[in-house]
Amino acid sequence: MPLYYVNRFDGIAVIDDVGIELPDLDAARDHVRSVLTEMMNAERWTGGAARCRADVRDASGRPVLEASLILTMSPEPRQMRP
């Protein structure tokens, strides 16, 4: 099974030097979606915006995927247009 390395960034860089075995790139996408969701859930909200990002490399070190989540909140709701 292919080995993928998922580096995570949310103000602190966490470089993966262990990797995770996944069947294919689609499985890596699913894994990264879970990782980013968990990172965002763990984020301490200080207002404004929060961002987390993950870069994925294959076993040869080649970048194969980059993904990010950005959450923004406004203190006042926008007016709905008819």
mmCIF file of the N, C-alpha and C atoms, coordinates in Angstrom:
data_MODEL
# 
_entry.id   MODEL 
# 
loop_
_atom_site.group_PDB 
_atom_site.id 
_atom_site.type_symbol 
_atom_site.label_atom_id 
_atom_site.label_alt_id 
_atom_site.label_comp_id 
_atom_site.label_asym_id 
_atom_site.label_entity_id 
_atom_site.label_seq_id 
_atom_site.pdbx_PDB_ins_code 
_atom_site.Cartn_x 
_atom_site.Cartn_y 
_atom_site.Cartn_z 
_atom_site.occupancy 
_atom_site.B_iso_or_equiv 
_atom_site.pdbx_formal_charge 
_atom_site.auth_seq_id 
_atom_site.auth_comp_id 
_atom_site.auth_asym_id 
_atom_site.auth_atom_id 
_atom_site.pdbx_PDB_model_num 
ATOM 1   N N  . MET A 1 1  ? 0.851   -1.177 0.000  1.00 0.00 ? 1  MET A N  1 
ATOM 2   C CA . MET A 1 1  ? 0.000   0.000  0.000  1.00 0.00 ? 1  MET A CA 1 
ATOM 3   C C  . MET A 1 1  ? 0.901   1.246  0.000  1.00 0.00 ? 1  MET A C  1 
ATOM 4   N N  . PRO A 1 2  ? 0.527   2.272  -0.767 1.00 0.00 ? 2  PRO A N  1 
ATOM 5   C CA . PRO A 1 2  ? 1.350   3.491  -0.818 1.00 0.00 ? 2  PRO A CA 1 
ATOM 6   C C  . PRO A 1 2  ? 1.424   4.206  0.532  1.00 0.00 ? 2  PRO A C  1 
ATOM 7   N N  . LEU A 1 3  ? 2.541   4.858  0.742  1.00 0.00 ? 3  LEU A N  1 
ATOM 8   C CA . LEU A 1 3  ? 2.772   5.627  1.959  1.00 0.00 ? 3  LEU A CA 1 
ATOM 9   C C  . LEU A 1 3  ? 2.649   7.111  1.625  1.00 0.00 ? 3  LEU A C  1 
ATOM 10  N N  . TYR A 1 4  ? 1.896   7.834  2.447  1.00 0.00 ? 4  TYR A N  1 
ATOM 11  C CA . TYR A 1 4  ? 1.706   9.275  2.279  1.00 0.00 ? 4  TYR A CA 1 
ATOM 12  C C  . TYR A 1 4  ? 2.133   9.985  3.556  1.00 0.00 ? 4  TYR A C  1 
ATOM 13  N N  . TYR A 1 5  ? 2.719   11.154 3.398  1.00 0.00 ? 5  TYR A N  1 
ATOM 14  C CA . TYR A 1 5  ? 3.132   11.993 4.518  1.00 0.00 ? 5  TYR A CA 1 
ATOM 15  C C  . TYR A 1 5  ? 2.263   13.247 4.515  1.00 0.00 ? 5  TYR A C  1 
ATOM 16  N N  . VAL A 1 6  ? 1.640   13.539 5.663  1.00 0.00 ? 6  VAL A N  1 
ATOM 17  C CA . VAL A 1 6  ? 0.723   14.675 5.760  1.00 0.00 ? 6  VAL A CA 1 
ATOM 18  C C  . VAL A 1 6  ? 1.324   15.707 6.713  1.00 0.00 ? 6  VAL A C  1 
ATOM 19  N N  . ASN A 1 7  ? 1.795   16.809 6.146  1.00 0.00 ? 7  ASN A N  1 
ATOM 20  C CA . ASN A 1 7  ? 2.306   17.921 6.948  1.00 0.00 ? 7  ASN A CA 1 
ATOM 21  C C  . ASN A 1 7  ? 1.144   18.851 7.259  1.00 0.00 ? 7  ASN A C  1 
ATOM 22  N N  . ARG A 1 8  ? 1.053   19.294 8.522  1.00 0.00 ? 8  ARG A N  1 
ATOM 23  C CA . ARG A 1 8  ? -0.081  20.123 8.957  1.00 0.00 ? 8  ARG A CA 1 
ATOM 24  C C  . ARG A 1 8  ? 0.402   21.487 9.404  1.00 0.00 ? 8  ARG A C  1 
ATOM 25  N N  . PHE A 1 9  ? -0.402  22.490 9.099  1.00 0.00 ? 9  PHE A N  1 
ATOM 26  C CA . PHE A 1 9  ? -0.071  23.868 9.445  1.00 0.00 ? 9  PHE A CA 1 
ATOM 27  C C  . PHE A 1 9  ? -1.318  24.576 9.967  1.00 0.00 ? 9  PHE A C  1 
ATOM 28  N N  . ASP A 1 10 ? -1.236  25.104 11.166 1.00 0.00 ? 10 ASP A N  1 
ATOM 29  C CA . ASP A 1 10 ? -2.326  25.922 11.722 1.00 0.00 ? 10 ASP A CA 1 
ATOM 30  C C  . ASP A 1 10 ? -1.721  26.971 12.649 1.00 0.00 ? 10 ASP A C  1 
ATOM 31  N N  . GLY A 1 11 ? -0.691  27.630 12.164 1.00 0.00 ? 11 GLY A N  1 
ATOM 32  C CA . GLY A 1 11 ? 0.072   28.550 12.993 1.00 0.00 ? 11 GLY A CA 1 
ATOM 33  C C  . GLY A 1 11 ? 1.325   27.870 13.517 1.00 0.00 ? 11 GLY A C  1 
ATOM 34  N N  . ILE A 1 12 ? 1.276   26.558 13.588 1.00 0.00 ? 12 ILE A N  1 
ATOM 35  C CA . ILE A 1 12 ? 2.424   25.732 13.969 1.00 0.00 ? 12 ILE A CA 1 
ATOM 36  C C  . ILE A 1 12 ? 2.574   24.670 12.881 1.00 0.00 ? 12 ILE A C  1 
ATOM 37  N N  . ALA A 1 13 ? 3.781   24.477 12.409 1.00 0.00 ? 13 ALA A N  1 
ATOM 38  C CA . ALA A 1 13 ? 4.034   23.449 11.398 1.00 0.00 ? 13 ALA A CA 1 
ATOM 39  C C  . ALA A 1 13 ? 4.320   22.119 12.083 1.00 0.00 ? 13 ALA A C  1 
ATOM 40  N N  . VAL A 1 14 ? 3.606   21.087 11.659 1.00 0.00 ? 14 VAL A N  1 
ATOM 41  C CA . VAL A 1 14 ? 3.847   19.727 12.144 1.00 0.00 ? 14 VAL A CA 1 
ATOM 42  C C  . VAL A 1 14 ? 4.228   18.899 10.916 1.00 0.00 ? 14 VAL A C  1 
ATOM 43  N N  . ILE A 1 15 ? 5.505   18.549 10.827 1.00 0.00 ? 15 ILE A N  1 
ATOM 44  C CA . ILE A 1 15 ? 6.018   17.814 9.681  1.00 0.00 ? 15 ILE A CA 1 
ATOM 45  C C  . ILE A 1 15 ? 5.945   16.314 9.968  1.00 0.00 ? 15 ILE A C  1 
ATOM 46  N N  . ASP A 1 16 ? 5.271   15.602 9.101  1.00 0.00 ? 16 ASP A N  1 
ATOM 47  C CA . ASP A 1 16 ? 5.067   14.162 9.250  1.00 0.00 ? 16 ASP A CA 1 
ATOM 48  C C  . ASP A 1 16 ? 6.304   13.419 8.753  1.00 0.00 ? 16 ASP A C  1 
ATOM 49  N N  . ASP A 1 17 ? 6.986   12.714 9.644  1.00 0.00 ? 17 ASP A N  1 
ATOM 50  C CA . ASP A 1 17 ? 8.130   11.910 9.231  1.00 0.00 ? 17 ASP A CA 1 
ATOM 51  C C  . ASP A 1 17 ? 7.859   10.418 9.406  1.00 0.00 ? 17 ASP A C  1 
ATOM 52  N N  . VAL A 1 18 ? 6.608   10.077 9.715  1.00 0.00 ? 18 VAL A N  1 
ATOM 53  C CA . VAL A 1 18 ? 6.220   8.682  9.892  1.00 0.00 ? 18 VAL A CA 1 
ATOM 54  C C  . VAL A 1 18 ? 5.409   8.195  8.699  1.00 0.00 ? 18 VAL A C  1 
ATOM 55  N N  . GLY A 1 19 ? 4.422   8.976  8.287  1.00 0.00 ? 19 GLY A N  1 
ATOM 56  C CA . GLY A 1 19 ? 3.566   8.628  7.158  1.00 0.00 ? 19 GLY A CA 1 
ATOM 57  C C  . GLY A 1 19 ? 2.413   7.723  7.549  1.00 0.00 ? 19 GLY A C  1 
ATOM 58  N N  . ILE A 1 20 ? 1.517   7.541  6.587  1.00 0.00 ? 20 ILE A N  1 
ATOM 59  C CA . ILE A 1 20 ? 0.364   6.667  6.774  1.00 0.00 ? 20 ILE A CA 1 
ATOM 60  C C  . ILE A 1 20 ? 0.146   5.898  5.477  1.00 0.00 ? 20 ILE A C  1 
ATOM 61  N N  . GLU A 1 21 ? -0.107  4.614  5.601  1.00 0.00 ? 21 GLU A N  1 
ATOM 62  C CA . GLU A 1 21 ? -0.383  3.789  4.422  1.00 0.00 ? 21 GLU A CA 1 
ATOM 63  C C  . GLU A 1 21 ? -1.849  3.939  4.048  1.00 0.00 ? 21 GLU A C  1 
ATOM 64  N N  . LEU A 1 22 ? -2.089  4.281  2.795  1.00 0.00 ? 22 LEU A N  1 
ATOM 65  C CA . LEU A 1 22 ? -3.446  4.436  2.277  1.00 0.00 ? 22 LEU A CA 1 
ATOM 66  C C  . LEU A 1 22 ? -3.500  3.797  0.894  1.00 0.00 ? 22 LEU A C  1 
ATOM 67  N N  . PRO A 1 23 ? -4.665  3.287  0.498  1.00 0.00 ? 23 PRO A N  1 
ATOM 68  C CA . PRO A 1 23 ? -4.749  2.562  -0.771 1.00 0.00 ? 23 PRO A CA 1 
ATOM 69  C C  . PRO A 1 23 ? -4.442  3.399  -2.018 1.00 0.00 ? 23 PRO A C  1 
ATOM 70  N N  . ASP A 1 24 ? -4.831  4.684  -1.993 1.00 0.00 ? 24 ASP A N  1 
ATOM 71  C CA . ASP A 1 24 ? -4.639  5.505  -3.185 1.00 0.00 ? 24 ASP A CA 1 
ATOM 72  C C  . ASP A 1 24 ? -4.821  6.978  -2.836 1.00 0.00 ? 24 ASP A C  1 
ATOM 73  N N  . LEU A 1 25 ? -4.717  7.829  -3.849 1.00 0.00 ? 25 LEU A N  1 
ATOM 74  C CA . LEU A 1 25 ? -4.829  9.271  -3.637 1.00 0.00 ? 25 LEU A CA 1 
ATOM 75  C C  . LEU A 1 25 ? -6.229  9.670  -3.171 1.00 0.00 ? 25 LEU A C  1 
ATOM 76  N N  . ASP A 1 26 ? -7.252  8.962  -3.626 1.00 0.00 ? 26 ASP A N  1 
ATOM 77  C CA . ASP A 1 26 ? -8.616  9.255  -3.149 1.00 0.00 ? 26 ASP A CA 1 
ATOM 78  C C  . ASP A 1 26 ? -8.722  9.030  -1.639 1.00 0.00 ? 26 ASP A C  1 
ATOM 79  N N  . ALA A 1 27 ? -8.116  7.966  -1.153 1.00 0.00 ? 27 ALA A N  1 
ATOM 80  C CA . ALA A 1 27 ? -8.110  7.702  0.289  1.00 0.00 ? 27 ALA A CA 1 
ATOM 81  C C  . ALA A 1 27 ? -7.309  8.775  1.021  1.00 0.00 ? 27 ALA A C  1 
ATOM 82  N N  . ALA A 1 28 ? -6.228  9.255  0.401  1.00 0.00 ? 28 ALA A N  1 
ATOM 83  C CA . ALA A 1 28 ? -5.448  10.342 1.002  1.00 0.00 ? 28 ALA A CA 1 
ATOM 84  C C  . ALA A 1 28 ? -6.297  11.605 1.103  1.00 0.00 ? 28 ALA A C  1 
ATOM 85  N N  . ARG A 1 29 ? -7.098  11.890 0.068  1.00 0.00 ? 29 ARG A N  1 
ATOM 86  C CA . ARG A 1 29 ? -8.004  13.048 0.116  1.00 0.00 ? 29 ARG A CA 1 
ATOM 87  C C  . ARG A 1 29 ? -8.985  12.916 1.274  1.00 0.00 ? 29 ARG A C  1 
ATOM 88  N N  . ASP A 1 30 ? -9.571  11.751 1.428  1.00 0.00 ? 30 ASP A N  1 
ATOM 89  C CA . ASP A 1 30 ? -10.509 11.525 2.535  1.00 0.00 ? 30 ASP A CA 1 
ATOM 90  C C  . ASP A 1 30 ? -9.814  11.702 3.881  1.00 0.00 ? 30 ASP A C  1 
ATOM 91  N N  . HIS A 1 31 ? -8.600  11.177 3.987  1.00 0.00 ? 31 HIS A N  1 
ATOM 92  C CA . HIS A 1 31 ? -7.848  11.294 5.239  1.00 0.00 ? 31 HIS A CA 1 
ATOM 93  C C  . HIS A 1 31 ? -7.555  12.762 5.558  1.00 0.00 ? 31 HIS A C  1 
ATOM 94  N N  . VAL A 1 32 ? -7.121  13.512 4.547  1.00 0.00 ? 32 VAL A N  1 
ATOM 95  C CA . VAL A 1 32 ? -6.808  14.930 4.755  1.00 0.00 ? 32 VAL A CA 1 
ATOM 96  C C  . VAL A 1 32 ? -8.064  15.707 5.133  1.00 0.00 ? 32 VAL A C  1 
ATOM 97  N N  . ARG A 1 33 ? -9.188  15.383 4.535  1.00 0.00 ? 33 ARG A N  1 
ATOM 98  C CA . ARG A 1 33 ? -10.457 16.033 4.900  1.00 0.00 ? 33 ARG A CA 1 
ATOM 99  C C  . ARG A 1 33 ? -10.739 15.820 6.391  1.00 0.00 ? 33 ARG A C  1 
ATOM 100 N N  . SER A 1 34 ? -10.529 14.619 6.878  1.00 0.00 ? 34 SER A N  1 
ATOM 101 C CA . SER A 1 34 ? -10.722 14.325 8.311  1.00 0.00 ? 34 SER A CA 1 
ATOM 102 C C  . SER A 1 34 ? -9.730  15.080 9.172  1.00 0.00 ? 34 SER A C  1 
ATOM 103 N N  . VAL A 1 35 ? -8.467  15.088 8.751  1.00 0.00 ? 35 VAL A N  1 
ATOM 104 C CA . VAL A 1 35 ? -7.417  15.772 9.514  1.00 0.00 ? 35 VAL A CA 1 
ATOM 105 C C  . VAL A 1 35 ? -7.744  17.262 9.632  1.00 0.00 ? 35 VAL A C  1 
ATOM 106 N N  . LEU A 1 36 ? -8.126  17.892 8.519  1.00 0.00 ? 36 LEU A N  1 
ATOM 107 C CA . LEU A 1 36 ? -8.435  19.328 8.552  1.00 0.00 ? 36 LEU A CA 1 
ATOM 108 C C  . LEU A 1 36 ? -9.662  19.622 9.399  1.00 0.00 ? 36 LEU A C  1 
ATOM 109 N N  . THR A 1 37 ? -10.659 18.772 9.317  1.00 0.00 ? 37 THR A N  1 
ATOM 110 C CA . THR A 1 37 ? -11.862 18.959 10.133 1.00 0.00 ? 37 THR A CA 1 
ATOM 111 C C  . THR A 1 37 ? -11.529 18.863 11.614 1.00 0.00 ? 37 THR A C  1 
ATOM 112 N N  . GLU A 1 38 ? -10.715 17.884 11.988 1.00 0.00 ? 38 GLU A N  1 
ATOM 113 C CA . GLU A 1 38 ? -10.293 17.744 13.386 1.00 0.00 ? 38 GLU A CA 1 
ATOM 114 C C  . GLU A 1 38 ? -9.472  18.954 13.833 1.00 0.00 ? 38 GLU A C  1 
ATOM 115 N N  . MET A 1 39 ? -8.582  19.428 12.946 1.00 0.00 ? 39 MET A N  1 
ATOM 116 C CA . MET A 1 39 ? -7.766  20.596 13.289 1.00 0.00 ? 39 MET A CA 1 
ATOM 117 C C  . MET A 1 39 ? -8.653  21.820 13.526 1.00 0.00 ? 39 MET A C  1 
ATOM 118 N N  . MET A 1 40 ? -9.634  22.023 12.656 1.00 0.00 ? 40 MET A N  1 
ATOM 119 C CA . MET A 1 40 ? -10.514 23.182 12.799 1.00 0.00 ? 40 MET A CA 1 
ATOM 120 C C  . MET A 1 40 ? -11.358 23.055 14.075 1.00 0.00 ? 40 MET A C  1 
ATOM 121 N N  . ASN A 1 41 ? -11.811 21.851 14.388 1.00 0.00 ? 41 ASN A N  1 
ATOM 122 C CA . ASN A 1 41 ? -12.587 21.646 15.614 1.00 0.00 ? 41 ASN A CA 1 
ATOM 123 C C  . ASN A 1 41 ? -11.757 21.929 16.862 1.00 0.00 ? 41 ASN A C  1 
ATOM 124 N N  . ALA A 1 42 ? -10.460 21.684 16.799 1.00 0.00 ? 42 ALA A N  1 
ATOM 125 C CA . ALA A 1 42 ? -9.584  21.896 17.950 1.00 0.00 ? 42 ALA A CA 1 
ATOM 126 C C  . ALA A 1 42 ? -9.112  23.345 18.052 1.00 0.00 ? 42 ALA A C  1 
ATOM 127 N N  . GLU A 1 43 ? -9.333  24.128 16.991 1.00 0.00 ? 43 GLU A N  1 
ATOM 128 C CA . GLU A 1 43 ? -8.860  25.512 16.951 1.00 0.00 ? 43 GLU A CA 1 
ATOM 129 C C  . GLU A 1 43 ? -9.574  26.358 18.004 1.00 0.00 ? 43 GLU A C  1 
ATOM 130 N N  . ARG A 1 44 ? -8.797  27.103 18.764 1.00 0.00 ? 44 ARG A N  1 
ATOM 131 C CA . ARG A 1 44 ? -9.379  28.038 19.733 1.00 0.00 ? 44 ARG A CA 1 
ATOM 132 C C  . ARG A 1 44 ? -9.795  29.282 18.979 1.00 0.00 ? 44 ARG A C  1 
ATOM 133 N N  . TRP A 1 45 ? -11.056 29.584 19.021 1.00 0.00 ? 45 TRP A N  1 
ATOM 134 C CA . TRP A 1 45 ? -11.591 30.709 18.258 1.00 0.00 ? 45 TRP A CA 1 
ATOM 135 C C  . TRP A 1 45 ? -11.278 32.015 18.973 1.00 0.00 ? 45 TRP A C  1 
ATOM 136 N N  . THR A 1 46 ? -10.571 32.899 18.291 1.00 0.00 ? 46 THR A N  1 
ATOM 137 C CA . THR A 1 46 ? -10.241 34.202 18.862 1.00 0.00 ? 46 THR A CA 1 
ATOM 138 C C  . THR A 1 46 ? -10.902 35.319 18.073 1.00 0.00 ? 46 THR A C  1 
ATOM 139 N N  . GLY A 1 47 ? -11.814 34.966 17.195 1.00 0.00 ? 47 GLY A N  1 
ATOM 140 C CA . GLY A 1 47 ? -12.487 35.959 16.363 1.00 0.00 ? 47 GLY A CA 1 
ATOM 141 C C  . GLY A 1 47 ? -11.770 36.122 15.045 1.00 0.00 ? 47 GLY A C  1 
ATOM 142 N N  . GLY A 1 48 ? -12.405 36.782 14.121 1.00 0.00 ? 48 GLY A N  1 
ATOM 143 C CA . GLY A 1 48 ? -11.784 36.991 12.825 1.00 0.00 ? 48 GLY A CA 1 
ATOM 144 C C  . GLY A 1 48 ? -11.831 35.756 11.971 1.00 0.00 ? 48 GLY A C  1 
ATOM 145 N N  . ALA A 1 49 ? -10.670 35.161 11.729 1.00 0.00 ? 49 ALA A N  1 
ATOM 146 C CA . ALA A 1 49 ? -10.601 34.005 10.845 1.00 0.00 ? 49 ALA A CA 1 
ATOM 147 C C  . ALA A 1 49 ? -9.670  32.945 11.411 1.00 0.00 ? 49 ALA A C  1 
ATOM 148 N N  . ALA A 1 50 ? -9.921  31.726 11.006 1.00 0.00 ? 50 ALA A N  1 
ATOM 149 C CA . ALA A 1 50 ? -9.048  30.607 11.365 1.00 0.00 ? 50 ALA A CA 1 
ATOM 150 C C  . ALA A 1 50 ? -8.726  29.858 10.078 1.00 0.00 ? 50 ALA A C  1 
ATOM 151 N N  . ARG A 1 51 ? -7.491  29.402 9.972  1.00 0.00 ? 51 ARG A N  1 
ATOM 152 C CA . ARG A 1 51 ? -7.089  28.663 8.782  1.00 0.00 ? 51 ARG A CA 1 
ATOM 153 C C  . ARG A 1 51 ? -6.221  27.490 9.186  1.00 0.00 ? 51 ARG A C  1 
ATOM 154 N N  . CYS A 1 52 ? -6.451  26.371 8.543  1.00 0.00 ? 52 CYS A N  1 
ATOM 155 C CA . CYS A 1 52 ? -5.567  25.226 8.702  1.00 0.00 ? 52 CYS A CA 1 
ATOM 156 C C  . CYS A 1 52 ? -5.309  24.653 7.310  1.00 0.00 ? 52 CYS A C  1 
ATOM 157 N N  . ARG A 1 53 ? -4.124  24.069 7.160  1.00 0.00 ? 53 ARG A N  1 
ATOM 158 C CA . ARG A 1 53 ? -3.690  23.595 5.853  1.00 0.00 ? 53 ARG A CA 1 
ATOM 159 C C  . ARG A 1 53 ? -2.930  22.288 6.017  1.00 0.00 ? 53 ARG A C  1 
ATOM 160 N N  . ALA A 1 54 ? -2.996  21.458 4.997  1.00 0.00 ? 54 ALA A N  1 
ATOM 161 C CA . ALA A 1 54 ? -2.236  20.212 4.980  1.00 0.00 ? 54 ALA A CA 1 
ATOM 162 C C  . ALA A 1 54 ? -1.620  20.030 3.596  1.00 0.00 ? 54 ALA A C  1 
ATOM 163 N N  . ASP A 1 55 ? -0.366  19.631 3.577  1.00 0.00 ? 55 ASP A N  1 
ATOM 164 C CA . ASP A 1 55 ? 0.340   19.278 2.347  1.00 0.00 ? 55 ASP A CA 1 
ATOM 165 C C  . ASP A 1 55 ? 0.638   17.790 2.412  1.00 0.00 ? 55 ASP A C  1 
ATOM 166 N N  . VAL A 1 56 ? 0.413   17.093 1.318  1.00 0.00 ? 56 VAL A N  1 
ATOM 167 C CA . VAL A 1 56 ? 0.638   15.649 1.282  1.00 0.00 ? 56 VAL A CA 1 
ATOM 168 C C  . VAL A 1 56 ? 1.733   15.334 0.269  1.00 0.00 ? 56 VAL A C  1 
ATOM 169 N N  . ARG A 1 57 ? 2.681   14.478 0.699  1.00 0.00 ? 57 ARG A N  1 
ATOM 170 C CA . ARG A 1 57 ? 3.758   13.994 -0.168 1.00 0.00 ? 57 ARG A CA 1 
ATOM 171 C C  . ARG A 1 57 ? 3.641   12.476 -0.282 1.00 0.00 ? 57 ARG A C  1 
ATOM 172 N N  . ASP A 1 58 ? 4.059   11.956 -1.409 1.00 0.00 ? 58 ASP A N  1 
ATOM 173 C CA . ASP A 1 58 ? 4.102   10.503 -1.527 1.00 0.00 ? 58 ASP A CA 1 
ATOM 174 C C  . ASP A 1 58 ? 5.432   9.994  -0.949 1.00 0.00 ? 58 ASP A C  1 
ATOM 175 N N  . ALA A 1 59 ? 5.663   8.698  -1.027 1.00 0.00 ? 59 ALA A N  1 
ATOM 176 C CA . ALA A 1 59 ? 6.855   8.101  -0.414 1.00 0.00 ? 59 ALA A CA 1 
ATOM 177 C C  . ALA A 1 59 ? 8.161   8.624  -1.015 1.00 0.00 ? 59 ALA A C  1 
ATOM 178 N N  . SER A 1 60 ? 8.113   9.099  -2.254 1.00 0.00 ? 60 SER A N  1 
ATOM 179 C CA . SER A 1 60 ? 9.320   9.635  -2.890 1.00 0.00 ? 60 SER A CA 1 
ATOM 180 C C  . SER A 1 60 ? 9.568   11.096 -2.513 1.00 0.00 ? 60 SER A C  1 
ATOM 181 N N  . GLY A 1 61 ? 8.616   11.693 -1.772 1.00 0.00 ? 61 GLY A N  1 
ATOM 182 C CA . GLY A 1 61 ? 8.743   13.094 -1.377 1.00 0.00 ? 61 GLY A CA 1 
ATOM 183 C C  . GLY A 1 61 ? 8.067   14.059 -2.332 1.00 0.00 ? 61 GLY A C  1 
ATOM 184 N N  . ARG A 1 62 ? 7.436   13.540 -3.379 1.00 0.00 ? 62 ARG A N  1 
ATOM 185 C CA . ARG A 1 62 ? 6.760   14.375 -4.372 1.00 0.00 ? 62 ARG A CA 1 
ATOM 186 C C  . ARG A 1 62 ? 5.440   14.898 -3.816 1.00 0.00 ? 62 ARG A C  1 
ATOM 187 N N  . PRO A 1 63 ? 5.183   16.214 -3.895 1.00 0.00 ? 63 PRO A N  1 
ATOM 188 C CA . PRO A 1 63 ? 3.897   16.760 -3.444 1.00 0.00 ? 63 PRO A CA 1 
ATOM 189 C C  . PRO A 1 63 ? 2.768   16.219 -4.324 1.00 0.00 ? 63 PRO A C  1 
ATOM 190 N N  . VAL A 1 64 ? 1.699   15.733 -3.680 1.00 0.00 ? 64 VAL A N  1 
ATOM 191 C CA . VAL A 1 64 ? 0.573   15.179 -4.437 1.00 0.00 ? 64 VAL A CA 1 
ATOM 192 C C  . VAL A 1 64 ? -0.754  15.856 -4.123 1.00 0.00 ? 64 VAL A C  1 
ATOM 193 N N  . LEU A 1 65 ? -0.805  16.629 -3.031 1.00 0.00 ? 65 LEU A N  1 
ATOM 194 C CA . LEU A 1 65 ? -2.075  17.238 -2.646 1.00 0.00 ? 65 LEU A CA 1 
ATOM 195 C C  . LEU A 1 65 ? -1.820  18.366 -1.657 1.00 0.00 ? 65 LEU A C  1 
ATOM 196 N N  . GLU A 1 66 ? -2.565  19.433 -1.805 1.00 0.00 ? 66 GLU A N  1 
ATOM 197 C CA . GLU A 1 66 ? -2.584  20.515 -0.815 1.00 0.00 ? 66 GLU A CA 1 
ATOM 198 C C  . GLU A 1 66 ? -4.035  20.858 -0.563 1.00 0.00 ? 66 GLU A C  1 
ATOM 199 N N  . ALA A 1 67 ? -4.385  21.012 0.700  1.00 0.00 ? 67 ALA A N  1 
ATOM 200 C CA . ALA A 1 67 ? -5.765  21.332 1.050  1.00 0.00 ? 67 ALA A CA 1 
ATOM 201 C C  . ALA A 1 67 ? -5.772  22.308 2.221  1.00 0.00 ? 67 ALA A C  1 
ATOM 202 N N  . SER A 1 68 ? -6.807  23.143 2.276  1.00 0.00 ? 68 SER A N  1 
ATOM 203 C CA . SER A 1 68 ? -6.923  24.070 3.404  1.00 0.00 ? 68 SER A CA 1 
ATOM 204 C C  . SER A 1 68 ? -8.386  24.341 3.711  1.00 0.00 ? 68 SER A C  1 
ATOM 205 N N  . LEU A 1 69 ? -8.617  24.724 4.950  1.00 0.00 ? 69 LEU A N  1 
ATOM 206 C CA . LEU A 1 69 ? -9.931  25.175 5.404  1.00 0.00 ? 69 LEU A CA 1 
ATOM 207 C C  . LEU A 1 69 ? -9.769  26.573 5.973  1.00 0.00 ? 69 LEU A C  1 
ATOM 208 N N  . ILE A 1 70 ? -10.688 27.442 5.636  1.00 0.00 ? 70 ILE A N  1 
ATOM 209 C CA . ILE A 1 70 ? -10.692 28.799 6.175  1.00 0.00 ? 70 ILE A CA 1 
ATOM 210 C C  . ILE A 1 70 ? -12.077 29.072 6.736  1.00 0.00 ? 70 ILE A C  1 
ATOM 211 N N  . LEU A 1 71 ? -12.109 29.539 7.971  1.00 0.00 ? 71 LEU A N  1 
ATOM 212 C CA . LEU A 1 71 ? -13.372 29.882 8.623  1.00 0.00 ? 71 LEU A CA 1 
ATOM 213 C C  . LEU A 1 71 ? -13.330 31.356 8.983  1.00 0.00 ? 71 LEU A C  1 
ATOM 214 N N  . THR A 1 72 ? -14.313 32.102 8.522  1.00 0.00 ? 72 THR A N  1 
ATOM 215 C CA . THR A 1 72 ? -14.422 33.515 8.883  1.00 0.00 ? 72 THR A CA 1 
ATOM 216 C C  . THR A 1 72 ? -15.796 33.764 9.474  1.00 0.00 ? 72 THR A C  1 
ATOM 217 N N  . MET A 1 73 ? -15.841 34.679 10.413 1.00 0.00 ? 73 MET A N  1 
ATOM 218 C CA . MET A 1 73 ? -17.113 35.071 11.018 1.00 0.00 ? 73 MET A CA 1 
ATOM 219 C C  . MET A 1 73 ? -17.169 36.585 11.110 1.00 0.00 ? 73 MET A C  1 
ATOM 220 N N  . SER A 1 74 ? -18.345 37.095 10.874 1.00 0.00 ? 74 SER A N  1 
ATOM 221 C CA . SER A 1 74 ? -18.564 38.529 10.940 1.00 0.00 ? 74 SER A CA 1 
ATOM 222 C C  . SER A 1 74 ? -19.481 38.818 12.123 1.00 0.00 ? 74 SER A C  1 
ATOM 223 N N  . PRO A 1 75 ? -19.216 39.884 12.869 1.00 0.00 ? 75 PRO A N  1 
ATOM 224 C CA . PRO A 1 75 ? -20.061 40.183 14.023 1.00 0.00 ? 75 PRO A CA 1 
ATOM 225 C C  . PRO A 1 75 ? -21.482 40.584 13.634 1.00 0.00 ? 75 PRO A C  1 
ATOM 226 N N  . GLU A 1 76 ? -21.676 41.036 12.397 1.00 0.00 ? 76 GLU A N  1 
ATOM 227 C CA . GLU A 1 76 ? -23.010 41.432 11.941 1.00 0.00 ? 76 GLU A CA 1 
ATOM 228 C C  . GLU A 1 76 ? -23.393 40.628 10.715 1.00 0.00 ? 76 GLU A C  1 
ATOM 229 N N  . PRO A 1 77 ? -24.589 40.055 10.724 1.00 0.00 ? 77 PRO A N  1 
ATOM 230 C CA . PRO A 1 77 ? -25.016 39.284 9.569  1.00 0.00 ? 77 PRO A CA 1 
ATOM 231 C C  . PRO A 1 77 ? -25.225 40.182 8.349  1.00 0.00 ? 77 PRO A C  1 
ATOM 232 N N  . ARG A 1 78 ? -24.950 39.631 7.193  1.00 0.00 ? 78 ARG A N  1 
ATOM 233 C CA . ARG A 1 78 ? -25.182 40.371 5.955  1.00 0.00 ? 78 ARG A CA 1 
ATOM 234 C C  . ARG A 1 78 ? -26.668 40.373 5.641  1.00 0.00 ? 78 ARG A C  1 
ATOM 235 N N  . GLN A 1 79 ? -27.126 41.433 5.044  1.00 0.00 ? 79 GLN A N  1 
ATOM 236 C CA . GLN A 1 79 ? -28.526 41.519 4.655  1.00 0.00 ? 79 GLN A CA 1 
ATOM 237 C C  . GLN A 1 79 ? -28.802 40.608 3.474  1.00 0.00 ? 79 GLN A C  1 
ATOM 238 N N  . MET A 1 80 ? -29.896 39.882 3.562  1.00 0.00 ? 80 MET A N  1 
ATOM 239 C CA . MET A 1 80 ? -30.307 39.009 2.469  1.00 0.00 ? 80 MET A CA 1 
ATOM 240 C C  . MET A 1 80 ? -30.927 39.857 1.373  1.00 0.00 ? 80 MET A C  1 
ATOM 241 N N  . ARG A 1 81 ? -30.599 39.546 0.136  1.00 0.00 ? 81 ARG A N  1 
ATOM 242 C CA . ARG A 1 81 ? -31.199 40.247 -1.003 1.00 0.00 ? 81 ARG A CA 1 
ATOM 243 C C  . ARG A 1 81 ? -32.419 39.468 -1.449 1.00 0.00 ? 81 ARG A C  1 
ATOM 244 N N  . PRO A 1 82 ? -33.469 40.205 -1.836 1.00 0.00 ? 82 PRO A N  1 
ATOM 245 C CA . PRO A 1 82 ? -34.702 39.512 -2.301 1.00 0.00 ? 82 PRO A CA 1 
ATOM 246 C C  . PRO A 1 82 ? -34.493 38.781 -3.596 1.00 0.00 ? 82 PRO A C  1 
# 
